[in-house]
Amino acid sequence: MRNFLIFSLVLIMALFGISHLNKYSKLNFIDLFPQKRITEINFLNLKYLDKNNLMNYLDIYLNQNYWSFSSKKLKNNLKNINEINNFEFVLHPSGILDIFIYEKYPFMIWNNNNSYNYIDKKGRILNYNFSFKNLTAMYGKNADKYVSEIAELDKYKTSILQNLKKIYFIEDVGWSFFLSNEKCFLIPVKNFEKSIKILRKIKVLEIYKNYKSVDLRTEGRIYLSKKQCSD
């Protein structure tokens, strides 16, 4: 019994001492000594996004304590911004945080019932408060869901969609590609890639020069027309 009382007394004294030691440690190492802080935040290569909006979203700020800065959190937040294609960052010992950003350039401008949005090659909206020039205009409800197929045409662009002016999309019907040389191609939603390969072969034929439009929307048939292409 006596040994138990002695042990209990020692345990209480130890806990009391640790509690005071913690309070003393916090006072000395956190409150009394100067702490390193983020003194400057630089967004390098930033062209289209707003710096202040980025800082708010990324949850970083000037005079932020080094200890509260999480490189993992910053990395995840940057990954979640669709407008950013790639990034690098480094927090220097001097307190300067450099964030190098590679922004996405819009693939097209999408007109969805007179609501205009910049979109990337996967059809995702890019929220830029910036005016881009010479983008191809794409029209039609739900066209964004299929735009990745159009992005694949980059490898054919020189021979097929050279001078592409605008694109119209009607779901379950197909695509209408209008070129600046007054020609147009009508391509189905289904068998899209197969139709593009057929179109490539048609374009090299001498007879192609005499026609304005090529319609491949009916499977197994090719329609050529000399009539002016209409929206």
C-alpha positions as CSV (number, residue, x, y, z in Angstrom):
1,M,0.0,0.0,0.0
2,R,2.8,2.3,0.9
3,N,4.6,1.6,-2.4
4,F,1.4,2.3,-4.3
5,L,1.0,5.7,-2.6
6,I,4.7,6.6,-3.3
7,F,4.2,5.6,-7.0
8,S,1.0,7.7,-7.2
9,L,2.7,10.7,-5.7
10,V,5.7,10.4,-8.1
11,L,3.3,10.1,-11.1
12,I,1.3,13.2,-10.1
13,M,4.5,15.2,-9.7
14,A,5.8,14.0,-13.1
15,L,2.6,14.9,-14.9
16,F,2.5,18.3,-13.2
17,G,6.1,18.9,-14.2
18,I,5.5,17.9,-17.9
19,S,2.5,20.2,-18.0
20,H,4.6,23.2,-16.8
21,L,7.4,22.2,-19.1
22,N,5.1,22.2,-22.1
23,K,3.8,25.7,-21.2
24,Y,7.4,26.9,-20.7
25,S,8.5,25.3,-24.1
26,K,5.7,27.0,-26.0
27,L,6.5,30.3,-24.4
28,N,10.2,30.1,-25.3
29,F,10.3,28.4,-28.7
30,I,7.1,29.8,-30.2
31,D,6.4,33.2,-28.6
32,L,9.8,34.5,-27.6
33,F,11.9,33.5,-30.6
34,P,11.4,35.1,-34.1
35,Q,9.6,32.8,-36.5
36,K,10.2,32.4,-40.2
37,R,7.3,33.7,-42.3
38,I,6.4,33.9,-46.0
39,T,7.5,37.4,-46.9
40,E,6.7,37.4,-50.6
41,I,4.6,35.3,-53.0
42,N,5.4,35.4,-56.7
43,F,3.3,33.8,-59.5
44,L,5.6,33.4,-62.4
45,N,4.5,33.0,-66.0
46,L,0.9,34.0,-65.1
47,K,-0.9,35.4,-68.1
48,Y,-4.7,34.8,-67.8
49,L,-5.6,34.0,-64.2
50,D,-6.0,36.6,-61.5
51,K,-3.3,36.5,-58.7
52,N,-5.6,37.6,-55.9
53,N,-8.2,34.9,-56.8
54,L,-5.5,32.3,-56.9
55,M,-4.1,33.3,-53.5
56,N,-7.6,33.0,-51.9
57,Y,-8.3,29.6,-53.5
58,L,-4.8,28.2,-52.6
59,D,-5.1,29.5,-49.0
60,I,-1.7,31.1,-48.9
61,Y,-0.9,34.6,-47.6
62,L,1.9,37.0,-46.7
63,N,3.4,36.6,-43.2
64,Q,2.1,33.1,-43.1
65,N,4.2,31.0,-40.6
66,Y,6.5,28.4,-42.1
67,W,5.1,25.8,-39.8
68,S,1.6,26.3,-41.1
69,F,2.7,26.0,-44.8
70,S,1.8,22.7,-46.3
71,S,3.5,21.9,-49.6
72,K,1.2,18.9,-50.0
73,K,-1.9,21.0,-49.6
74,L,-0.6,23.6,-52.1
75,K,0.2,20.9,-54.6
76,N,-3.3,19.4,-54.3
77,N,-5.0,22.8,-54.6
78,L,-3.0,23.6,-57.7
79,K,-4.0,20.3,-59.3
80,N,-7.6,21.0,-58.7
81,I,-7.5,24.2,-60.8
82,N,-8.6,23.2,-64.3
83,E,-7.0,26.2,-65.9
84,I,-3.6,25.1,-64.8
85,N,-1.8,22.6,-67.0
86,N,1.3,22.2,-64.9
87,F,3.2,23.9,-62.1
88,E,6.3,24.1,-60.0
89,F,6.9,25.9,-56.7
90,V,9.6,26.4,-54.1
91,L,9.7,28.1,-50.7
92,H,13.1,29.7,-50.3
93,P,14.8,30.1,-46.9
94,S,14.5,33.8,-47.4
95,G,10.7,33.5,-47.1
96,I,10.0,34.0,-50.8
97,L,7.5,31.6,-52.3
98,D,7.8,31.2,-56.1
99,I,5.0,29.5,-57.9
100,F,5.6,28.8,-61.6
101,I,2.4,28.2,-63.5
102,Y,1.7,26.8,-67.0
103,E,-1.8,27.8,-67.9
104,K,-4.0,26.0,-70.5
105,Y,-4.7,27.9,-73.7
106,P,-8.4,27.5,-74.8
107,F,-9.0,24.9,-77.5
108,M,-12.2,26.6,-78.6
109,I,-14.9,29.0,-77.7
110,W,-18.2,27.2,-77.1
111,N,-21.6,28.9,-77.8
112,N,-24.2,27.1,-75.8
113,N,-27.5,28.8,-76.5
114,N,-25.8,32.2,-76.5
115,S,-23.8,31.4,-73.4
116,Y,-20.1,31.7,-74.3
117,N,-17.3,29.7,-72.6
118,Y,-13.7,28.9,-73.3
119,I,-13.1,25.1,-73.2
120,D,-10.1,22.8,-73.2
121,K,-9.5,19.7,-75.3
122,K,-11.6,17.6,-72.9
123,G,-14.6,19.9,-73.1
124,R,-14.0,21.4,-69.6
125,I,-14.8,25.1,-69.1
126,L,-11.9,27.5,-68.6
127,N,-12.8,30.4,-66.4
128,Y,-10.7,33.2,-67.8
129,N,-11.4,36.9,-67.6
130,F,-9.4,37.4,-70.8
131,S,-10.2,38.0,-74.4
132,F,-8.6,35.4,-76.7
133,K,-8.2,36.0,-80.4
134,N,-8.6,33.6,-83.4
135,L,-10.3,30.7,-81.6
136,T,-12.6,28.4,-83.5
137,A,-16.2,28.8,-82.5
138,M,-18.2,25.7,-81.6
139,Y,-22.0,25.8,-81.4
140,G,-24.5,23.3,-80.0
141,K,-26.0,21.8,-76.8
142,N,-23.8,19.1,-75.2
143,A,-21.1,19.7,-77.8
144,D,-18.6,19.9,-74.9
145,K,-19.2,16.2,-74.2
146,Y,-17.8,15.2,-77.6
147,V,-15.2,17.8,-78.1
148,S,-12.4,15.4,-77.2
149,E,-13.0,13.7,-80.6
150,I,-12.4,17.0,-82.3
151,A,-9.2,17.4,-80.4
152,E,-8.0,14.2,-81.9
153,L,-8.3,15.8,-85.3
154,D,-5.1,17.8,-84.5
155,K,-3.1,15.1,-86.2
156,Y,-5.2,15.6,-89.4
157,K,-5.7,19.3,-89.2
158,T,-3.3,20.3,-91.9
159,S,-5.0,18.1,-94.5
160,I,-8.6,18.0,-93.3
161,L,-9.6,21.0,-91.2
162,Q,-7.2,23.6,-92.6
163,N,-8.9,27.0,-92.5
164,L,-11.5,25.8,-90.0
165,K,-13.9,28.6,-89.2
166,K,-16.6,27.2,-87.0
167,I,-18.3,24.0,-86.0
168,Y,-22.0,23.1,-85.4
169,F,-23.1,20.1,-83.4
170,I,-26.5,18.5,-83.2
171,E,-26.7,15.5,-80.8
172,D,-27.6,12.2,-82.4
173,V,-27.1,13.8,-85.8
174,G,-23.6,14.9,-86.2
175,W,-21.0,17.7,-86.8
176,S,-20.9,20.4,-89.4
177,F,-17.5,21.8,-90.1
178,F,-17.4,25.1,-91.9
179,L,-14.1,26.3,-93.5
180,S,-13.1,29.8,-94.6
181,N,-12.8,28.6,-98.2
182,E,-16.7,28.1,-98.2
183,K,-16.5,24.3,-98.1
184,C,-18.1,22.2,-95.3
185,F,-17.9,18.6,-94.0
186,L,-20.9,16.9,-92.4
187,I,-19.7,14.1,-90.1
188,P,-21.8,11.7,-88.0
189,V,-21.4,11.3,-84.2
190,K,-21.1,7.5,-84.5
191,N,-18.1,6.1,-86.4
192,F,-16.5,9.5,-86.2
193,E,-12.9,8.4,-86.7
194,K,-13.8,6.1,-89.6
195,S,-15.6,9.0,-91.3
196,I,-12.6,11.2,-90.9
197,K,-10.4,8.6,-92.6
198,I,-12.9,8.5,-95.6
199,L,-12.9,12.2,-95.8
200,R,-9.1,12.3,-96.0
201,K,-9.3,10.0,-99.1
202,I,-12.0,12.1,-100.7
203,K,-10.0,15.3,-100.3
204,V,-7.2,14.1,-102.5
205,L,-9.5,13.3,-105.4
206,E,-9.6,15.7,-108.3
207,I,-13.4,15.7,-108.3
208,Y,-13.4,17.1,-104.8
209,K,-12.5,20.6,-106.2
210,N,-15.9,20.8,-107.9
211,Y,-18.0,20.4,-104.8
212,K,-18.8,22.6,-101.7
213,S,-19.9,20.0,-99.2
214,V,-19.2,16.4,-98.3
215,D,-21.9,14.6,-96.2
216,L,-21.0,11.3,-94.5
217,R,-23.8,11.2,-92.0
218,T,-25.6,8.3,-93.6
219,E,-23.6,5.1,-93.0
220,G,-22.3,3.5,-96.2
221,R,-23.1,6.6,-98.4
222,I,-21.3,9.7,-99.5
223,Y,-23.1,12.8,-100.7
224,L,-21.4,15.6,-102.6
225,S,-23.1,18.9,-103.3
226,K,-22.2,22.0,-105.2
227,K,-24.7,24.1,-103.2
228,Q,-23.4,26.8,-100.8
229,C,-22.9,25.5,-97.3
230,S,-25.5,26.9,-94.9
231,D,-25.4,27.1,-91.1
